[in-house]
Amino acid sequence: MATFLYRLGRWAFRRRRYVGLLWVAVLGVVAFGALNASDPPDDSSSMPGIEAQKAFDLINERFPGTEADGADARIVFVAPEGQQVTSAANRSAIDALVTEAAGGPQVADVVSPFDGRGVSKDATTAYATVTYDVKADDLTDASKQALEAAIEEARDSGLTVEAGGSALETEAASGMGEVIGVALAAVVLVITFGSLAAAGLPLLTALLGVGVSMASIIALGSVLGLSSTTGELAMMLGLAVGIDYSLFVVSRYREERAKGHGPHEATGLAVGTAGSAVVFAGLTVVIALAGLSVIGVPMLTQMGLGAAGAVLTGVLIALTVVPALLGCWPNAVLARQVRKGGGRVGKAGGRVRVGRGQIRTGRADGSVDGTESLGTRWARFVLRRPVPVLIASVVGLGALAVPAMDLRMGMPGDEAKSTATTERRAYDALADGFGPGFNGPLTVVVDAEGADDPKAAVSEISGRLAGTKGVVSVSPARFNKGQDTAVLSVTPSTAPADERTKDLVHTIREERPATESAAGATFEVTGTTALNIDVAQKLQDALVPYLAVVVGLAFLLLMLVFRSLLVPLKAALGYLLSVLASLGAIVMVFQQGHGAGLLGVEQTGPIMSMMPIMLVGIVFGLAMDYEVFLVSRMREAYVHGERPGEAVVTGFRHSARVVTAAALIMMAVFAGFMTGGESMVKMVGFGLASAVLFDAFVIRMAFVPAVLALLGRAAWWLPRPLDRLLPRVDVEGEALAHRAAALPAPAPASTPTQASSDGDQQDPVRV
C-alpha cells in the first residue's frame, strides 16, 4: 500500500498539469450534468415495514385521487379579546375565507369551522381545514398565494389568523453554517501552519471535492432517485473530511522537507505514509455511512451513500490533487521562517545554506531549539500517570453519558419551531382552544371490505376507540366511494410528543384483536403522531444490529491496519464512550433544556428519531479517522524499533498538533450548522461537534495513550496464525524506510534551480 501510494504521489507531482486538467474536466462534466438534470424526486418519507406506512398505503389505494400525505393547511382563527368567533362579523370573515380558499387551484376540499367540530367550547377559537390533491412539494406558487391572500383578508377584519400544516410551511433560515465553518477552519489552518498557502491548499481541495460530490448528486438525482436532502450530509462531511485529509498530507510533506528531502521525494513519502492513513481512515467512514443502508429506511440509505461518495471523493483528491498542487508550489506551504531563505529544508536543526539566504528549521525530534512541543510534554505526563488519566477520562465521559438513559425519541413538530413562525402560533392557539392532543390526532383506517355491514363495523370500532382511556373524541367516519373503507380521526388528551400519547397508541393496538373480533373488520393506526412513534421504534430496534455490522467491519479493518487485537478493541471502547457522552449532551440540552437558550432552542422535546443512529454511524467514522492518524504514527515508530512508551511519545510529537487542528476544523464545520433556524439542524450540528470534542480531546489525547501505556508491548500483540493469515498493507511505510536507508543522504543544493521532474531525490527548487 505505502509503496503504491508513494509512486502515485510522485506521479501526481511530476504530472501535476495533467492531474489538474483531469479534475477540472471531471468537475466540468458533473457540473454540466447537474445543470441539465431534471428535478430530483420528493424527499422519500416512505418507511417500509411499519404499521403507519401500511395504513398510508391503504388510504392511497382505497381513496384514489387523493394522497394520504397530501398538502394541507389548518387555518386557525382567534377572536379579539371579549369577542367570539361565532359573532356575525367574525363568522362573515371566516365564511369569506372558506369560500375564497375553496376556489383556489389544486384544492381538494375545504371544511368550514361551522360545518363540524371546528369551534372551541368557549367559542374564542376556530379552525378551517384546507386539503390539496397534491403533496406539499408539488404545490404551485399560485396555490400558495391564493391561500395567503385569503388569510390576509381575514386578518384585516380584526381576527388573529395563523396557518399550520404543510401547505404554507415556513422554511427555516439556513444560517451561515458553511461560511462560518470554512472561515473558522481557515483561521485554525493559518495558526497551525503559519502559512496562508498551507492553509489555503486544504480549503481549496475540500471545496473542489464538495463541488464534485454535490454536482454528482444533483446530476444523478433523478436517475438514482436521490432526494434533495441527500446532499446535506454529503456537504457537511465532505467539507470536514476533505480539509482533514489534505491537512494530514500537507503536514507530512512539511515534516519530510524538514528531514532534508526535496519536494519530489517529500511528496512521494507524504502520500505513501499519511496517504495510507487517509485511505484506511476514509474506508472506516465509508463503512459507517454505507452501513446506514442495513436499517431499511430509504432516506437514511440515500444520505449515507451520498455522504460515502463525498468521502471517497475527498480521499482521491487528497491522494492526487494535493501532491499536484505541491508540485506547482513546493515551497509555498512551508512556514514563513523556513521560506524566507528559499530552498530545501535541512535535515537537522540549525541553519542550512540553500540558494540565497538562511533558513531555520526544527530539530530531528520535532522540536525547535530543543524545546519539547506541548504534545510531547502531554504524552510524557500521561505515561507517568496512566491510571489517574484513564480513570478521569472514563468517569468524566461516563457522567456526561448518564442523561442518555432518559432518551426519548420522536420527531419534533411545530411545537419545536420559533414563536416567530405562524405554524408555532397556530399550534399554541389550537392547544389553548381545543386541548394539547388536538395538534396530533391519530388517523385510524378501517378496512371493512369483508364485513357484512361495513357501517355497523365502523361504528363499533369508533365506539370502542371513543371509550379508550386517553381519547377525547372520535370524528365521524369518512367512507370511500366503495363504502368498504373508512377513516376516523382520534383526538388524544395529551400532546403529540407526550409519552402518554405513545402509551395510548400502544394501548389501542394491544386491544385491537378484541375490537376487530367484535366488529368483524380490521383497522390500522397511522397519522403523523403514530408514524413518528413507529419510526422511532424501528430505528431503535435497528441500532444494535447496525452497531454490530459497523463495529465488526471496522474492527477487522483496524486489525489489518495495526496488526493487533487490543488496539482495535481499545478504539471501539473509546468510541462507545464518546458517542454515549455526546448523546447524553444532546439529551441535556434539547430534551431537558439545560443551556438550550444559549443555542436559541425555544422549545425542548424528544430527540429526533434519526439522531442516535446518525450519530452512531457518522461519529464512528470520524473517531476512527483520529485513531488511524494518531496510532499509525505510534505503530510506525514501534515497527522501526522504538520501545512502546517511546512510540507513544513519538506519535504525539508528530501527530498531536495536527489531530488537534483537524478536530478543531471539524468542530468548526459542524458548529457552523448550529446557526440555522431549524431545531433539528441545530441538534445535528451540536451532536456532531460535541462528539468530535469528546473523541479527539478526551479519548484520543487521554484514554488512548493511558491504555497503551498500561498495555505496553501487549498492545501490538497478534496471534501468529492471524499474523500469517492477514495480508500486509504496510501502512507504517516500512518499505519506504528501507528504500530511504538504501539511498545516499541528501546533500544541500548550491544553486536555486527549478524543481526537477525526473524523480531525483534532491529536487532543488527555484524560489
LOLO-912116 format. One record per residue (C-alpha): x, y, z. Coordinates in nm, 3 decimals. Layout:
BEGIN
R        x        y        z
R        X        Y        Z
...
This chain:
BEGIN
R        x        y        z
R    0.000    0.000    0.000
R    0.266    0.251    0.106
R    0.483    0.180   -0.198
R    0.191    0.214   -0.440
R    0.082    0.542   -0.286
R    0.443    0.664   -0.283
R    0.458    0.612   -0.659
R    0.116    0.771   -0.703
R    0.228    1.079   -0.513
R    0.545    1.116   -0.717
R    0.349    1.064   -1.041
R    0.093    1.331   -0.944
R    0.379    1.567   -0.851
R    0.550    1.509   -1.185
R    0.230    1.514   -1.396
R    0.069    1.794   -1.200
R   -0.071    1.972   -1.506
R   -0.244    1.658   -1.632
R   -0.384    1.586   -1.284
R   -0.518    1.938   -1.256
R   -0.675    1.927   -1.601
R   -0.828    1.586   -1.526
R   -1.008    1.709   -1.213
R   -1.118    2.031   -1.380
R   -1.264    1.815   -1.657
R   -1.441    1.593   -1.401
R   -1.587    1.900   -1.230
R   -1.697    2.038   -1.566
R   -1.868    1.714   -1.670
R   -2.062    1.667   -1.345
R   -2.150    2.039   -1.335
R   -2.288    2.014   -1.689
R   -2.486    1.708   -1.585
R   -2.621    1.890   -1.279
R   -2.730    2.193   -1.483
R   -2.918    1.972   -1.728
R   -3.059    1.724   -1.478
R   -3.432    1.703   -1.416
R   -3.575    1.795   -1.077
R   -3.489    1.549   -0.800
R   -3.772    1.335   -0.659
R   -3.958    1.435   -0.348
R   -3.794    1.360   -0.016
R   -3.864    0.996    0.049
R   -4.084    0.972    0.359
R   -4.165    0.608    0.296
R   -4.088    0.383    0.593
R   -4.142    0.024    0.481
R   -4.221   -0.235    0.741
R   -4.417   -0.023    0.989
R   -4.792   -0.015    1.053
R   -4.832    0.358    0.995
R   -4.688    0.323    0.644
R   -4.914    0.029    0.562
R   -5.214    0.239    0.665
R   -5.099    0.527    0.444
R   -5.069    0.287    0.153
R   -5.420    0.155    0.219
R   -5.562    0.510    0.213
R   -5.392    0.580   -0.118
R   -5.531    0.254   -0.258
R   -5.891    0.287   -0.137
R   -5.923    0.664   -0.182
R   -5.794    0.711   -0.539
R   -5.716    1.065   -0.649
R   -5.605    1.171   -0.303
R   -5.272    1.143   -0.128
R   -5.262    1.025    0.231
R   -4.970    1.263    0.279
R   -5.111    1.535    0.053
R   -5.058    1.900    0.141
R   -5.291    2.053    0.395
R   -5.337    2.380    0.577
R   -5.513    2.431    0.908
R   -5.626    2.793    0.935
R   -5.674    2.897    1.298
R   -5.894    3.192    1.395
R   -5.877    3.361    1.735
R   -6.137    3.624    1.814
R   -6.034    3.959    1.966
R   -6.045    3.972    2.345
R   -6.401    3.977    2.471
R   -6.546    3.851    2.141
R   -6.641    3.514    1.995
R   -6.573    3.370    1.652
R   -6.946    3.298    1.618
R   -7.042    3.665    1.617
R   -7.193    3.788    1.293
R   -6.892    3.995    1.182
R   -6.632    3.731    1.268
R   -6.838    3.450    1.115
R   -6.878    3.651    0.795
R   -6.499    3.698    0.769
R   -6.438    3.325    0.826
R   -6.701    3.224    0.569
R   -6.541    3.460    0.317
R   -6.201    3.293    0.368
R   -6.351    2.946    0.331
R   -6.526    3.043    0.008
R   -6.216    3.207   -0.139
R   -5.989    2.916   -0.037
R   -6.227    2.663   -0.192
R   -6.187    2.833   -0.529
R   -5.808    2.814   -0.522
R   -5.608    2.593   -0.759
R   -5.520    2.235   -0.659
R   -5.765    2.246   -0.365
R   -5.938    1.914   -0.299
R   -6.163    2.015   -0.010
R   -6.224    2.290    0.247
R   -6.401    2.222    0.577
R   -6.556    2.523    0.747
R   -6.536    2.554    1.127
R   -6.914    2.575    1.136
R   -6.972    2.251    0.943
R   -6.837    2.020    1.212
R   -6.646    2.048    1.537
R   -6.422    2.337    1.436
R   -6.524    2.578    1.712
R   -6.388    2.560    2.068
R   -6.628    2.529    2.364
R   -6.578    2.889    2.466
R   -6.616    3.000    2.101
R   -6.294    3.203    2.112
R   -6.104    2.979    1.870
R   -6.196    2.806    1.546
R   -6.018    2.637    1.259
R   -6.079    2.555    0.895
R   -5.903    2.273    0.710
R   -5.785    2.308    0.351
R   -5.667    1.991    0.178
R   -5.493    1.966   -0.157
R   -5.481    1.685   -0.410
R   -5.100    1.705   -0.437
R   -4.807    1.685   -0.199
R   -4.659    1.998   -0.046
R   -4.358    1.990   -0.281
R   -4.593    1.990   -0.582
R   -4.796    2.294   -0.477
R   -4.764    2.581   -0.723
R   -4.688    2.937   -0.621
R   -5.035    3.032   -0.743
R   -5.196    2.789   -0.496
R   -4.996    2.925   -0.205
R   -5.053    3.288   -0.300
R   -5.428    3.236   -0.329
R   -5.447    3.096    0.024
R   -5.216    3.364    0.164
R   -5.433    3.638    0.009
R   -5.745    3.490    0.170
R   -5.568    3.478    0.508
R   -5.464    3.844    0.481
R   -5.821    3.949    0.408
R   -5.940    3.766    0.719
R   -5.675    3.938    0.929
R   -5.793    4.276    0.806
R   -6.129    4.205    0.974
R   -5.963    4.207    1.317
R   -5.931    3.833    1.369
R   -5.598    3.676    1.464
R   -5.533    3.426    1.183
R   -5.246    3.175    1.183
R   -5.173    2.885    0.949
R   -5.036    2.543    1.031
R   -4.988    2.236    0.816
R   -4.755    2.159    0.529
R   -4.904    2.382    0.257
R   -4.760    2.712    0.382
R   -4.480    2.572    0.593
R   -4.216    2.834    0.664
R   -3.865    2.742    0.558
R   -3.623    2.789    0.845
R   -3.338    3.031    0.799
R   -3.040    2.841    0.668
R   -2.789    3.048    0.862
R   -2.429    3.093    0.761
R   -2.313    2.746    0.861
R   -2.094    2.668    0.562
R   -1.936    3.014    0.552
R   -1.870    3.023    0.926
R   -1.727    2.671    0.922
R   -1.488    2.748    0.636
R   -1.383    3.078    0.796
R   -1.303    2.915    1.130
R   -1.123    2.631    0.952
R   -0.909    2.886    0.769
R   -0.812    3.052    1.099
R   -0.715    2.717    1.253
R   -0.509    2.624    0.946
R   -0.323    2.956    0.942
R   -0.239    2.921    1.312
R   -0.133    2.558    1.268
R    0.082    2.602    0.957
R    0.192    2.964    0.979
R    0.142    2.993    0.603
R   -0.151    3.126    0.402
R   -0.068    2.887    0.119
R   -0.059    2.585    0.352
R   -0.392    2.697    0.499
R   -0.547    2.762    0.161
R   -0.448    2.434   -0.003
R   -0.668    2.208    0.220
R   -0.956    2.454    0.186
R   -0.921    2.465   -0.192
R   -0.910    2.088   -0.232
R   -1.200    2.038    0.012
R   -1.416    2.285   -0.181
R   -1.323    2.105   -0.503
R   -1.431    1.773   -0.352
R   -1.760    1.918   -0.224
R   -1.826    2.073   -0.565
R   -1.769    1.744   -0.746
R   -1.978    1.550   -0.492
R   -2.273    1.789   -0.485
R   -2.282    1.824   -0.863
R   -2.272    1.444   -0.897
R   -2.561    1.402   -0.654
R   -2.770    1.657   -0.844
R   -2.678    1.506   -1.180
R   -2.768    1.154   -1.067
R   -3.065    1.257   -0.854
R   -3.342    1.169   -1.097
R   -3.163    0.855   -1.223
R   -3.089    0.703   -0.883
R   -3.387    0.852   -0.702
R   -3.177    1.074   -0.474
R   -3.389    1.331   -0.291
R   -3.293    1.690   -0.220
R   -3.190    1.604    0.138
R   -2.925    1.358    0.021
R   -2.669    1.630   -0.036
R   -2.696    1.798    0.307
R   -2.499    1.534    0.495
R   -2.264    1.487    0.196
R   -2.177    1.858    0.202
R   -2.120    1.864    0.578
R   -1.898    1.555    0.588
R   -1.730    1.619    0.253
R   -1.615    1.960    0.369
R   -1.494    1.833    0.707
R   -1.303    1.523    0.596
R   -1.179    1.693    0.278
R   -0.999    1.955    0.484
R   -0.869    1.698    0.731
R   -0.731    1.455    0.474
R   -0.548    1.727    0.284
R   -0.423    1.866    0.614
R   -0.255    1.538    0.707
R   -0.081    1.502    0.371
R    0.045    1.861    0.374
R    0.162    1.825    0.733
R    0.359    1.509    0.649
R    0.507    1.681    0.343
R    0.639    1.963    0.563
R    0.781    1.706    0.801
R    0.961    1.522    0.522
R    1.100    1.851    0.392
R    1.232    1.918    0.743
R    1.419    1.589    0.724
R    1.608    1.711    0.420
R    1.411    1.557    0.133
R    1.348    1.753   -0.184
R    0.992    1.843   -0.290
R    0.950    1.547   -0.525
R    1.068    1.286   -0.277
R    0.891    1.453    0.015
R    0.565    1.444   -0.176
R    0.602    1.073   -0.250
R    0.684    0.996    0.112
R    0.395    1.209    0.239
R    0.143    1.032    0.016
R    0.297    0.691    0.091
R    0.270    0.734    0.469
R    0.000    0.989    0.554
R   -0.184    0.883    0.238
R   -0.205    0.526    0.367
R   -0.368    0.655    0.684
R   -0.605    0.864    0.471
R   -0.710    0.557    0.271
R   -0.792    0.345    0.573
R   -0.948    0.631    0.769
R   -1.165    0.702    0.467
R   -1.263    0.337    0.443
R   -1.384    0.336    0.805
R   -1.601    0.643    0.737
R   -1.740    0.482    0.421
R   -1.818    0.160    0.609
R   -2.008    0.355    0.876
R   -2.204    0.560    0.623
R   -2.279    0.279    0.380
R   -2.388    0.070    0.678
R   -2.688    0.300    0.718
R   -2.843    0.108    0.429
R   -2.893   -0.200    0.652
R   -3.153   -0.012    0.857
R   -3.413   -0.020    0.583
R   -3.506    0.350    0.585
R   -3.479    0.488    0.229
R   -3.392    0.841    0.340
R   -3.105    0.720    0.562
R   -2.981    0.491    0.286
R   -2.968    0.779    0.038
R   -2.800    1.014    0.283
R   -2.544    0.754    0.385
R   -2.448    0.652    0.032
R   -2.433    1.015   -0.085
R   -2.206    1.111    0.205
R   -1.991    0.798    0.148
R   -1.940    0.911   -0.212
R   -1.832    1.254   -0.088
R   -1.579    1.095    0.149
R   -1.435    0.877   -0.130
R   -1.401    1.186   -0.346
R   -1.213    1.357   -0.062
R   -0.974    1.062   -0.036
R   -0.900    1.064   -0.412
R   -0.839    1.438   -0.410
R   -0.603    1.412   -0.112
R   -0.401    1.146   -0.295
R   -0.384    1.321   -0.634
R   -0.473    1.691   -0.630
R   -0.276    1.770   -0.314
R    0.058    1.629   -0.447
R   -0.011    1.801   -0.782
R   -0.052    2.137   -0.608
R    0.261    2.070   -0.403
R    0.438    2.021   -0.734
R    0.318    2.361   -0.852
R    0.419    2.545   -0.534
R    0.666    2.322   -0.346
R    0.787    2.586   -0.100
R    0.470    2.792   -0.058
R    0.326    2.556    0.204
R    0.634    2.577    0.426
R    0.633    2.800    0.731
R    0.734    3.164    0.680
R    1.057    3.135    0.879
R    1.154    2.839    0.659
R    1.058    3.003    0.329
R    1.239    3.330    0.393
R    1.574    3.176    0.292
R    1.426    2.985   -0.003
R    1.514    2.630   -0.094
R    1.524    2.284    0.058
R    1.499    2.240    0.431
R    1.791    2.091    0.612
R    1.790    1.750    0.774
R    1.894    1.851    1.124
R    1.846    2.155    1.341
R    2.027    2.481    1.299
R    2.083    2.685    0.982
R    2.137    2.542    0.635
R    2.266    2.745    0.341
R    2.050    2.675    0.032
R    2.025    2.906   -0.267
R    2.005    3.256   -0.129
R    1.958    3.343    0.236
R    1.938    3.140    0.552
R    1.659    2.910    0.671
R    1.587    2.797    1.023
R    1.445    2.451    1.083
R    1.337    2.227    1.365
R    1.542    1.955    1.524
R    1.514    1.591    1.433
R    1.292    1.526    1.735
R    1.032    1.769    1.607
R    1.113    2.048    1.849
R    1.250    2.393    1.782
R    1.571    2.494    1.957
R    1.543    2.185    2.177
R    1.208    2.287    2.329
R    0.962    1.998    2.353
R    0.624    2.052    2.197
R    0.307    2.059    2.406
R    0.200    1.723    2.259
R    0.529    1.564    2.364
R    0.505    1.702    2.719
R    0.144    1.583    2.748
R    0.235    1.233    2.627
R    0.514    1.207    2.884
R    0.272    1.325    3.154
R    0.020    1.053    3.063
R    0.292    0.787    3.054
R    0.392    0.884    3.409
R    0.032    0.881    3.540
R   -0.171    0.647    3.316
R   -0.414    0.522    3.581
R   -0.540    0.864    3.705
R   -0.571    0.989    3.345
R   -0.762    0.677    3.241
R   -0.997    0.699    3.540
R   -1.060    1.071    3.488
R   -1.142    1.029    3.119
R   -1.374    0.732    3.175
R   -1.554    0.886    3.474
R   -1.590    1.225    3.303
R   -1.742    1.085    2.985
R   -1.948    0.838    3.184
R   -2.103    1.123    3.383
R   -2.191    1.306    3.063
R   -2.347    0.988    2.925
R   -2.589    0.944    3.219
R   -2.865    1.171    3.073
R   -2.875    0.941    2.768
R   -3.063    0.692    2.987
R   -3.358    0.936    2.974
R   -3.356    0.947    2.593
R   -3.699    0.993    2.433
R   -3.708    0.962    2.057
R   -3.960    1.130    1.831
R   -3.988    1.383    1.553
R   -4.021    1.744    1.671
R   -4.308    1.921    1.500
R   -4.447    2.274    1.503
R   -4.408    2.288    1.882
R   -4.029    2.295    1.837
R   -4.036    2.592    1.599
R   -3.977    2.953    1.693
R   -4.272    3.158    1.820
R   -4.194    3.396    1.535
R   -4.340    3.143    1.289
R   -4.710    3.124    1.211
R   -4.700    2.743    1.247
R   -4.594    2.768    1.612
R   -4.856    3.034    1.688
R   -5.124    2.820    1.523
R   -5.010    2.521    1.727
R   -5.033    2.714    2.053
R   -5.374    2.861    1.965
R   -5.518    2.516    1.890
R   -5.372    2.372    2.210
R   -5.527    2.654    2.413
R   -5.865    2.631    2.243
R   -5.911    2.257    2.193
R   -5.657    2.085    2.417
R   -5.295    1.966    2.369
R   -5.389    1.646    2.184
R   -5.568    1.831    1.908
R   -5.236    1.904    1.734
R   -5.155    1.536    1.696
R   -5.470    1.338    1.608
R   -5.441    0.971    1.527
R   -5.577    0.851    1.194
R   -5.749    0.515    1.210
R   -5.813    0.336    0.878
R   -6.089    0.075    0.896
R   -6.089   -0.197    0.630
R   -6.446   -0.325    0.628
R   -6.424   -0.496    0.291
R   -6.515   -0.836    0.438
R   -6.777   -0.712    0.684
R   -7.146   -0.795    0.639
R   -7.242   -0.440    0.736
R   -6.945   -0.202    0.684
R   -7.115    0.094    0.850
R   -7.205   -0.106    1.159
R   -6.850   -0.242    1.179
R   -6.703    0.108    1.159
R   -6.950    0.231    1.420
R   -6.846   -0.050    1.657
R   -6.475    0.033    1.617
R   -6.547    0.406    1.660
R   -6.736    0.345    1.981
R   -6.464    0.128    2.132
R   -6.198    0.382    2.039
R   -6.402    0.662    2.200
R   -6.419    0.459    2.522
R   -6.042    0.412    2.541
R   -5.877    0.599    2.828
R   -5.683    0.898    2.694
R   -5.913    0.960    2.393
R   -6.103    1.290    2.393
R   -6.311    1.243    2.080
R   -6.352    1.043    1.760
R   -6.461    1.218    1.440
R   -6.745    1.093    1.220
R   -6.630    0.830    0.972
R   -6.536    0.932    0.619
R   -6.608    0.649    0.372
R   -6.460    0.592    0.029
R   -6.675    0.560   -0.282
R   -6.690    0.182   -0.245
R   -6.821    0.219    0.111
R   -6.582   -0.051    0.228
R   -6.311    0.164    0.388
R   -6.344    0.445    0.642
R   -6.110    0.694    0.801
R   -6.153    0.811    1.163
R   -5.968    1.092    1.340
R   -5.897    1.014    1.706
R   -5.801    1.307    1.930
R   -5.582    1.219    2.233
R   -5.593    1.412    2.556
R   -5.216    1.468    2.552
R   -4.969    1.643    2.322
R   -4.813    1.460    2.023
R   -4.469    1.434    2.185
R   -4.604    1.328    2.525
R   -4.512    0.979    2.645
R   -4.879    0.922    2.735
R   -4.973    0.964    2.368
R   -4.724    0.692    2.281
R   -4.880    0.471    2.550
R   -5.225    0.540    2.403
R   -5.114    0.419    2.058
R   -4.975    0.101    2.211
R   -5.296    0.050    2.410
R   -5.517    0.083    2.100
R   -5.302   -0.168    1.914
R   -5.292   -0.412    2.207
R   -5.672   -0.407    2.237
R   -5.714   -0.439    1.859
R   -5.776   -0.818    1.841
R   -6.082   -0.792    2.066
R   -6.211   -0.483    1.883
R   -6.169   -0.640    1.539
R   -6.335   -0.961    1.653
R   -6.640   -0.771    1.779
R   -6.667   -0.552    1.468
R   -6.585   -0.807    1.200
R   -6.342   -0.562    1.035
R   -5.975   -0.473    1.069
R   -5.810   -0.137    1.130
R   -5.469    0.021    1.148
R   -5.341    0.334    1.323
R   -5.148    0.598    1.136
R   -5.114    0.976    1.115
R   -4.811    1.192    1.184
R   -4.805    1.110    1.556
R   -4.829    0.733    1.504
R   -4.581    0.750    1.217
R   -4.324    0.921    1.439
R   -4.377    0.660    1.710
R   -4.333    0.373    1.463
R   -4.023    0.527    1.303
R   -3.863    0.583    1.644
R   -3.926    0.219    1.737
R   -3.793    0.093    1.403
R   -3.471    0.292    1.438
R   -3.431    0.189    1.800
R   -3.464   -0.177    1.705
R   -3.210   -0.132    1.423
R   -2.948    0.037    1.641
R   -2.788   -0.276    1.786
R   -2.763   -0.467    1.452
R   -2.622   -0.157    1.288
R   -2.364   -0.118    1.563
R   -2.268   -0.483    1.527
R   -2.219   -0.456    1.149
R   -2.024   -0.130    1.158
R   -1.807   -0.205    1.459
R   -1.739   -0.559    1.335
R   -1.623   -0.450    0.991
R   -1.420   -0.162    1.130
R   -1.259   -0.393    1.389
R   -1.139   -0.620    1.109
R   -1.010   -0.322    0.913
R   -0.821   -0.177    1.211
R   -0.680   -0.519    1.294
R   -0.548   -0.533    0.939
R   -0.400   -0.182    0.968
R   -0.238   -0.213    1.312
R   -0.184   -0.592    1.319
R   -0.314   -0.604    1.674
R   -0.617   -0.731    1.864
R   -0.615   -0.493    2.159
R   -0.569   -0.168    1.967
R   -0.893   -0.213    1.765
R   -1.073   -0.322    2.083
R   -0.950   -0.011    2.262
R   -1.065    0.201    1.967
R   -1.415    0.051    1.983
R   -1.448    0.104    2.359
R   -1.324    0.462    2.334
R   -1.570    0.530    2.056
R   -1.863    0.399    2.259
R   -1.766    0.630    2.546
R   -1.751    0.936    2.322
R   -2.075    0.865    2.136
R   -2.268    0.797    2.459
R   -2.131    1.118    2.612
R   -2.236    1.321    2.310
R   -2.581    1.159    2.313
R   -2.609    1.250    2.681
R   -2.514    1.610    2.600
R   -2.787    1.623    2.333
R   -3.045    1.498    2.583
R   -2.931    1.755    2.841
R   -2.973    2.047    2.600
R   -3.253    1.958    2.359
R   -3.469    1.736    2.581
R   -3.403    1.855    2.936
R   -3.337    2.216    2.839
R   -3.007    2.282    3.019
R   -2.837    2.562    2.824
R   -3.096    2.543    2.545
R   -3.138    2.921    2.546
R   -2.771    2.968    2.458
R   -2.830    2.780    2.131
R   -3.155    2.958    2.051
R   -3.367    2.649    2.123
R   -3.704    2.781    2.240
R   -3.883    2.452    2.297
R   -3.741    2.126    2.426
R   -3.888    1.788    2.338
R   -3.798    1.441    2.218
R   -3.475    1.380    2.030
R   -3.512    1.344    1.654
R   -3.563    0.974    1.581
R   -3.279    0.956    1.329
R   -3.033    1.141    1.553
R   -2.896    0.847    1.761
R   -2.835    0.619    1.463
R   -2.688    0.903    1.255
R   -2.463    0.994    1.548
R   -2.352    0.634    1.585
R   -2.264    0.599    1.217
R   -2.105    0.936    1.145
R   -1.912    0.969    1.470
R   -1.779    0.616    1.438
R   -1.624    0.700    1.105
R   -1.479    1.027    1.230
R   -1.349    0.869    1.550
R   -1.166    0.607    1.351
R   -1.011    0.890    1.149
R   -0.831    1.020    1.454
R   -0.749    0.668    1.570
R   -0.580    0.583    1.240
R   -0.390    0.912    1.210
R   -0.263    0.915    1.567
R   -0.199    0.547    1.635
R   -0.048    0.479    1.290
R    0.241    0.711    1.385
R    0.284    0.517    1.709
R    0.277    0.189    1.517
R    0.527    0.330    1.268
R    0.767    0.425    1.548
R    0.723    0.087    1.720
R    0.789   -0.105    1.397
R    1.103    0.099    1.342
R    1.249   -0.013    1.677
R    1.125    0.223    1.947
R    1.001    0.094    2.282
R    0.622    0.111    2.339
R    0.642    0.418    2.563
R    0.876    0.599    2.325
R    0.645    0.510    2.034
R    0.354    0.679    2.213
R    0.560    0.994    2.264
R    0.675    0.988    1.901
R    0.318    0.952    1.780
R    0.211    1.254    1.983
R    0.516    1.454    1.878
R    0.430    1.417    1.512
R    0.051    1.393    1.518
R   -0.098    1.562    1.827
R   -0.086    1.912    1.685
R   -0.228    1.808    1.350
R   -0.501    1.590    1.505
R   -0.593    1.883    1.730
R   -0.614    2.116    1.432
R   -0.818    1.859    1.236
R   -1.062    1.820    1.527
R   -1.099    2.197    1.567
R   -1.169    2.229    1.195
R   -1.431    1.956    1.204
R   -1.591    2.109    1.514
R   -1.599    2.447    1.338
R   -1.771    2.299    1.033
R   -2.032    2.117    1.243
R   -2.086    2.403    1.487
R   -2.141    2.639    1.194
R   -2.461    2.450    1.112
R   -2.598    2.546    1.454
R   -2.655    2.898    1.320
R   -2.956    2.781    1.118
R   -3.308    2.838    1.242
R   -3.421    2.476    1.228
R   -3.408    2.300    1.566
R   -3.322    1.964    1.406
R   -3.027    2.114    1.217
R   -2.903    2.270    1.541
R   -2.933    1.929    1.705
R   -2.728    1.757    1.435
R   -2.458    2.026    1.440
R   -2.437    2.026    1.821
R   -2.430    1.647    1.844
R   -2.152    1.602    1.588
R   -1.945    1.893    1.723
R   -1.966    1.764    2.082
R   -1.884    1.410    1.970
R   -1.569    1.529    1.792
R   -1.474    1.730    2.101
R   -1.506    1.430    2.331
R   -1.341    1.185    2.094
R   -1.045    1.395    1.983
R   -0.958    1.569    2.308
R   -1.058    1.311    2.570
R   -1.046    0.968    2.403
R   -0.754    1.013    2.161
R   -0.550    1.251    2.378
R   -0.606    1.089    2.719
R   -0.779    0.750    2.704
R   -0.569    0.611    2.416
R   -0.217    0.693    2.548
R   -0.317    0.584    2.900
R   -0.437    0.244    2.777
R   -0.132    0.197    2.555
R    0.098    0.288    2.843
R   -0.064    0.023    3.062
R   -0.061   -0.243    2.790
R    0.300   -0.190    2.682
R    0.414   -0.440    2.418
R    0.092   -0.638    2.461
R   -0.090   -0.360    2.272
R    0.080   -0.471    1.949
R    0.035   -0.845    2.002
R   -0.126   -1.052    1.728
R   -0.154   -1.432    1.736
R    0.080   -1.594    1.486
R   -0.196   -1.775    1.292
R   -0.369   -1.441    1.238
R   -0.039   -1.274    1.155
R    0.020   -1.525    0.877
R   -0.339   -1.508    0.756
R   -0.379   -1.129    0.733
R   -0.226   -0.959    0.427
R    0.038   -0.696    0.493
R   -0.068   -0.348    0.384
R    0.238   -0.161    0.522
R    0.051    0.145    0.647
R    0.352    0.246    0.856
R    0.569    0.274    0.544
R    0.832    0.020    0.645
R    0.918   -0.049    0.279
R    0.971    0.323    0.225
R    1.201    0.338    0.526
R    1.415    0.057    0.384
R    1.422    0.237    0.050
R    1.529    0.563    0.211
R    1.803    0.386    0.407
R    1.945    0.243    0.084
R    1.967    0.588   -0.079
R    2.253    0.832   -0.019
R    2.182    1.111    0.227
R    2.051    1.427    0.061
R    2.312    1.695    0.008
R    2.244    2.067    0.028
R    2.184    2.237   -0.304
R    2.404    2.530   -0.401
R    2.206    2.681   -0.685
R    1.845    2.794   -0.689
R    1.721    2.590   -0.987
R    1.376    2.487   -1.093
R    1.241    2.168   -0.932
R    1.332    1.875   -1.149
R    1.074    1.633   -1.278
R    1.287    1.324   -1.321
R    1.229    1.187   -0.971
R    1.571    1.292   -0.832
R    1.564    1.291   -0.456
R    1.745    1.625   -0.429
R    1.482    1.822   -0.620
R    1.643    2.166   -0.585
R    1.384    2.436   -0.643
R    1.372    2.791   -0.757
R    1.210    3.035   -0.517
